[in-house]
């Protein structure tokens, strides 16, 4: 089952300020996840599994690594009409401003969308974890004869104020849309009866927008050309309710918005559980990524529990628990990692390079000897010296330092940074 006559548009997000310092050197969709993947791999894989081969990725901040990843990972043959193109914010004759919101990002690229011979545009988020059956989503859209269909997630009342919340009728047509309602009266009005949702779980009587949409192409072009409002959820879709047929598609599987350091950290650690909420181990619909052709990991005399070890890693005589270890990670003897997301390295240092680093007083890439690291994220290419303790000794929630950051109590070592031998954090 494949989707025909449709174009996919993946929104790369803004600056990703809540994900800083993960987004210090990269855009949100380029953030590494699960040891060997990038966030952008999730929506692209969703598209490919359902036959979508015409894909635009919209981004504007730190897009170099995203460009490199996409060009290395996804290549379509020359005999198909498929493409995967990045549309970065640019100065044009129509405007010189950066994207001001989700709708504005799409509006500034309507030229490309209008020239594609398709009937529908599927808009996906580039910074979420989910598997959605896009064929069923499209089938629902067509059966309802909708102009717009929004994927929605039922949530409890206590969560509702964090999302765009919709009210639907018995036919699942959306009749009201409120962005992050705070007032009790608003929430009372947006209550959805259980029989409208056909769910087994109780107390999920509020339906939240997932930021995933299907538009009829003509409706999308009309809505964006006739006004200059910048956001789909806050403005464009609420305004469209009176004149367009807008329906909800109820999604009741795992969905996580990777919007903060804490959500990123917890989602990664969950991948190492025996039954993770988001499972990469699906042979029928795998998550694709860049093929690196790395050797298997070498593990010598280690004690490893509930952890994920990625390709090409070398771990010597250490203990690792509840952690994710990324590609080309080096962890030296007698170190202990607990609840650590280690993103690995982009390269190996030769023995000669390691000796040269040591001679000059520089720490080799990876984790040194006799280290203790807990509740931390080690970005790519970090250099952790010997006898280093990273344990947030002062129990700080937020802190900025030249060599590290603390967010939500999680210690973050930025990409390429060095923590000298004997440091205690």
Residue pairs with C-beta under 8 A, 6 or more apart in sequence:
1 50
1 51
1 135
2 50
2 51
2 135
3 50
3 51
3 52
3 122
3 134
3 135
3 138
4 51
5 118
5 119
5 120
6 52
6 54
6 118
6 119
6 120
6 121
6 122
6 138
6 214
7 52
7 54
7 55
7 56
7 113
7 116
7 118
7 120
7 121
7 122
7 217
8 43
8 47
8 52
8 54
8 55
8 56
8 121
8 122
8 123
8 124
9 55
9 56
9 58
9 106
9 109
9 113
9 121
9 122
9 123
9 124
10 29
10 40
10 43
10 44
10 47
10 55
10 56
10 57
10 58
10 123
10 124
10 125
10 126
11 58
11 102
11 105
11 106
11 123
11 124
11 125
11 126
11 211
12 27
12 28
12 29
12 40
12 57
12 58
12 59
12 60
12 61
12 63
12 66
12 126
12 127
13 27
13 28
13 29
13 59
13 125
13 126
13 127
14 28
14 60
14 61
14 99
15 23
15 61
16 22
16 23
16 27
16 28
16 31
16 61
16 127
17 23
18 259
18 260
18 261
19 28
19 31
19 127
19 258
19 259
19 260
19 261
19 264
21 379
21 405
21 412
21 414
22 31
22 261
22 264
22 377
22 379
22 412
23 31
23 61
23 62
24 414
24 415
25 62
25 65
25 414
25 415
26 62
26 65
26 66
27 59
27 60
27 61
27 62
27 63
27 65
27 66
28 39
28 61
28 126
28 127
28 258
29 38
29 39
29 40
29 57
29 59
29 66
29 126
29 127
30 38
30 39
30 40
30 62
30 63
30 65
30 66
30 69
31 38
31 39
31 127
31 258
31 264
32 38
32 326
32 343
32 380
33 39
33 129
33 258
33 264
33 267
33 268
34 268
34 271
34 280
34 287
34 308
34 324
35 271
35 308
35 309
35 310
35 324
35 325
35 326
35 327
35 344
36 289
36 292
36 310
36 311
36 326
36 327
37 280
37 287
37 289
38 66
38 69
38 289
39 126
39 127
39 258
40 57
40 66
40 69
40 70
40 126
41 73
41 287
41 288
41 289
42 128
42 129
42 130
42 287
43 124
43 125
43 126
43 128
44 55
44 57
44 70
44 74
44 84
44 288
45 285
45 286
45 287
45 288
46 124
46 130
46 131
46 132
46 134
47 53
47 55
47 122
47 124
47 134
48 288
49 134
49 285
50 133
50 134
50 135
52 122
52 134
53 76
53 80
53 81
53 82
53 83
54 81
54 82
54 83
54 116
54 118
55 83
55 84
55 85
56 85
56 86
56 87
56 109
56 112
56 113
57 66
57 70
57 84
57 85
57 86
57 87
57 126
58 86
58 87
58 88
58 99
58 105
58 106
58 109
59 66
59 86
59 87
59 88
59 89
59 126
60 88
60 89
60 98
60 99
60 105
63 86
63 88
66 86
67 86
69 290
70 84
70 86
72 290
73 288
73 289
73 290
73 291
74 84
74 288
76 82
76 83
76 84
85 112
87 109
87 112
89 98
89 99
89 105
89 108
92 108
94 108
94 111
95 108
99 105
99 108
100 230
101 230
101 231
101 232
101 234
102 123
102 211
102 230
102 231
102 232
102 233
103 224
103 229
103 230
103 231
103 232
103 235
103 236
104 228
104 230
104 231
106 113
106 123
106 220
106 224
107 224
107 225
107 228
110 221
110 224
110 225
113 121
113 217
113 220
113 221
114 217
114 221
118 217
119 216
119 217
120 138
120 141
120 214
120 215
120 216
120 217
121 214
121 215
121 216
121 217
121 220
122 134
122 137
122 138
122 212
122 213
122 214
123 212
123 213
123 214
123 215
123 232
124 212
125 210
125 211
125 212
125 257
127 257
127 258
127 259
128 210
128 211
128 255
128 256
128 257
128 258
129 254
129 255
129 256
129 258
129 267
129 278
130 210
130 251
130 253
130 254
130 255
130 256
130 278
131 253
131 254
131 278
131 282
131 285
132 151
132 212
132 251
132 253
137 149
137 151
137 212
137 214
137 249
138 214
140 149
140 247
140 249
141 149
141 214
141 247
141 249
144 171
144 172
144 173
144 245
144 247
145 245
146 214
146 216
146 245
146 246
146 247
147 215
147 216
147 219
147 240
147 244
147 245
147 246
148 213
148 214
148 215
148 216
148 219
148 237
148 240
148 244
148 245
148 246
148 247
149 213
149 214
149 246
149 247
149 248
149 249
150 166
150 174
150 209
150 210
150 212
150 213
150 237
150 246
150 247
150 248
150 249
151 209
151 210
151 212
151 213
151 249
151 251
152 166
152 207
152 208
152 209
152 210
152 248
152 249
152 250
152 251
153 163
153 207
153 208
153 210
153 251
153 252
153 255
154 192
154 197
154 199
154 201
154 204
154 205
154 206
154 207
154 208
154 250
154 252
155 163
155 204
155 206
155 207
155 208
156 203
156 204
156 205
156 206
157 187
157 203
157 205
157 206
159 206
159 208
160 181
160 187
160 190
160 206
160 208
161 180
161 181
161 182
161 187
162 180
162 208
163 180
163 208
163 209
164 177
164 178
164 179
164 180
164 208
164 209
164 233
164 234
165 177
165 178
165 180
165 181
165 187
165 190
165 206
165 207
165 208
165 209
166 174
166 176
166 177
166 178
166 190
166 207
166 208
166 209
166 248
167 174
167 175
167 176
167 177
167 189
167 190
167 191
167 192
168 174
168 175
168 192
168 196
168 207
168 247
168 248
169 175
169 196
170 195
170 196
171 247
172 196
172 247
172 248
172 249
172 250
173 245
173 246
173 247
173 248
174 241
174 246
174 247
174 248
175 241
176 189
176 190
176 241
177 209
177 233
177 237
177 238
177 241
178 186
178 190
178 238
179 233
179 234
179 238
181 187
181 190
187 206
190 206
191 205
191 206
192 205
192 206
192 207
193 205
194 202
194 204
194 205
197 204
197 205
197 207
197 250
198 250
199 250
199 252
201 252
207 248
207 250
209 233
210 251
210 255
211 232
211 233
211 257
213 232
213 237
215 223
219 240
219 244
223 236
223 239
223 240
223 244
224 236
227 236
227 239
229 235
229 236
229 239
237 246
240 246
254 277
254 278
256 263
256 267
256 277
256 278
257 263
258 264
258 267
260 407
260 408
261 377
261 407
261 408
261 410
261 412
262 407
262 408
262 410
264 341
264 377
265 341
265 377
265 408
265 410
267 278
268 324
268 341
269 322
269 323
269 324
269 339
269 341
270 276
270 277
270 278
271 278
271 280
271 308
271 324
272 306
272 307
272 308
272 322
272 323
272 324
273 306
274 306
280 286
280 287
292 311
292 312
292 327
294 311
294 312
294 327
294 328
295 311
295 312
296 311
296 312
297 309
297 310
297 311
297 312
297 313
297 314
297 315
298 313
298 314
298 315
299 309
299 313
299 315
300 315
300 316
300 317
301 316
301 317
302 315
302 316
302 317
302 318
302 319
302 320
303 318
303 319
303 320
304 315
304 319
304 320
304 321
305 320
305 321
305 322
306 321
306 322
307 320
307 321
307 322
307 323
307 324
307 325
308 323
308 324
308 325
309 315
309 320
309 325
309 329
310 324
310 325
310 326
310 327
310 329
310 344
311 327
311 328
312 327
312 328
312 344
312 348
313 325
313 326
313 327
313 328
313 329
313 330
313 331
313 344
314 329
314 330
314 331
315 325
315 329
315 330
315 331
316 331
316 332
316 333
317 333
317 334
318 331
318 332
318 333
318 334
318 335
318 336
318 337
319 335
319 336
319 337
320 331
320 336
320 337
320 338
320 340
321 337
321 338
321 339
322 338
322 339
323 337
323 338
323 339
323 340
323 341
323 342
324 340
324 341
324 342
325 331
325 337
325 340
325 342
325 344
326 341
326 342
326 343
326 344
326 345
326 380
327 344
327 345
328 344
328 345
328 346
328 347
328 348
329 342
329 344
329 345
329 366
329 367
330 345
330 364
330 365
330 366
330 367
331 337
331 342
331 366
331 367
332 366
332 367
332 368
332 369
332 386
333 369
333 370
334 369
334 370
335 367
335 368
335 369
335 370
335 371
335 372
335 373
336 371
336 372
336 373
337 367
337 373
337 374
338 373
338 374
338 375
339 374
339 375
339 376
340 373
340 374
340 375
340 376
340 377
340 378
341 376
341 377
341 378
342 367
342 378
343 377
343 378
343 379
343 380
344 380
345 365
345 366
345 380
345 381
346 380
346 381
347 365
347 381
349 357
349 364
349 365
354 364
357 363
357 364
358 364
362 383
362 418
363 383
363 384
363 385
363 418
363 419
363 420
363 421
364 383
365 381
365 382
365 383
366 382
366 383
366 384
367 373
367 378
367 384
367 388
368 384
368 385
368 386
368 387
368 388
368 421
369 386
369 387
370 386
370 387
371 384
371 386
371 387
371 388
371 389
371 390
372 388
372 389
372 390
372 391
373 384
373 388
373 389
373 390
373 391
374 390
374 391
374 392
375 391
375 392
375 409
375 410
375 411
376 390
376 410
376 411
376 412
376 413
377 410
377 411
377 412
377 413
378 384
378 413
379 412
379 413
379 414
379 415
379 416
379 417
380 415
380 416
381 415
381 416
382 413
382 414
382 415
382 416
382 417
382 418
382 419
383 416
383 417
383 418
383 419
384 390
384 413
384 419
385 418
385 419
385 420
385 421
385 422
385 423
386 421
386 422
387 421
387 422
388 419
388 420
388 421
388 422
388 423
388 424
388 425
389 423
389 424
389 425
390 404
390 411
390 413
390 419
390 425
391 411
391 424
391 425
392 406
392 409
392 410
392 411
392 425
393 424
393 425
395 409
396 406
396 409
397 406
397 408
397 409
398 406
398 407
398 408
399 405
399 406
400 406
403 413
403 417
403 418
403 419
403 423
404 411
404 412
404 413
404 414
404 417
404 419
404 425
405 411
405 412
405 414
406 412
411 425
413 419
419 425
